[in-house]
Amino acid sequence: MTRPPILVDVAQAVEWTGRPAGTLRRWVHEKRITRYGTARRMLLDLRELPERATQCNAPLRTGG
């Protein structure tokens, strides 16, 4: 069974991925991700988008 897409607009996709809108549009053009919506309002499937990488500033624990 195929899961339905979770559609978000470009602004939400930018927040989710941490990547610029131009990069997301390029991925659509390169067929890396699927474009939904209308000509005026591009929607993207959240399931196809990489989540923003987070950096943890916590110190590493070494044995002990």
C-alpha positions in Angstrom: 0.0 0.0 0.0 1.4 3.4 -1.0 1.3 6.1 1.6 -0.2 9.4 0.5 2.2 12.4 0.1 2.5 15.0 2.9 2.2 18.2 0.9 3.9 21.4 2.0 4.6 24.7 0.3 8.0 25.9 -0.6 8.4 28.0 2.5 7.7 25.1 4.7 10.0 22.9 2.7 12.8 25.4 3.1 12.3 25.4 6.9 12.2 21.5 6.9 15.4 21.1 4.8 17.4 24.2 5.7 18.1 24.5 2.0 17.3 27.5 -0.2 14.1 27.6 -2.4 16.3 27.6 -5.5 17.8 24.3 -4.5 14.4 22.7 -4.1 13.3 24.1 -7.5 16.5 22.6 -9.1 15.7 19.2 -7.5 12.3 19.3 -9.0 13.8 20.2 -12.4 16.3 17.4 -12.1 13.4 15.0 -11.1 15.0 14.3 -7.7 11.7 15.2 -6.0 8.1 15.3 -7.3 6.2 18.6 -7.8 2.6 18.8 -6.9 0.1 21.7 -6.9 -0.6 24.3 -9.6 1.6 26.6 -11.7 1.1 29.3 -9.1 1.6 27.3 -6.0 4.2 24.5 -6.0 3.8 21.9 -3.3 6.4 19.3 -2.4 6.1 15.9 -0.6 7.7 16.1 2.8 8.5 12.4 2.7 10.8 13.0 -0.3 12.7 15.8 1.4 15.8 15.4 3.6 15.4 16.7 7.1 17.6 19.6 8.2 20.8 18.4 9.7 21.3 19.6 13.3 24.5 20.2 15.0 24.9 19.3 18.6 27.3 21.5 20.6 27.3 19.2 23.6 30.8 18.0 24.6 31.7 14.5 23.8 31.9 12.1 26.7 34.9 9.8 26.8 34.9 6.6 28.8 34.8 6.8 32.5 
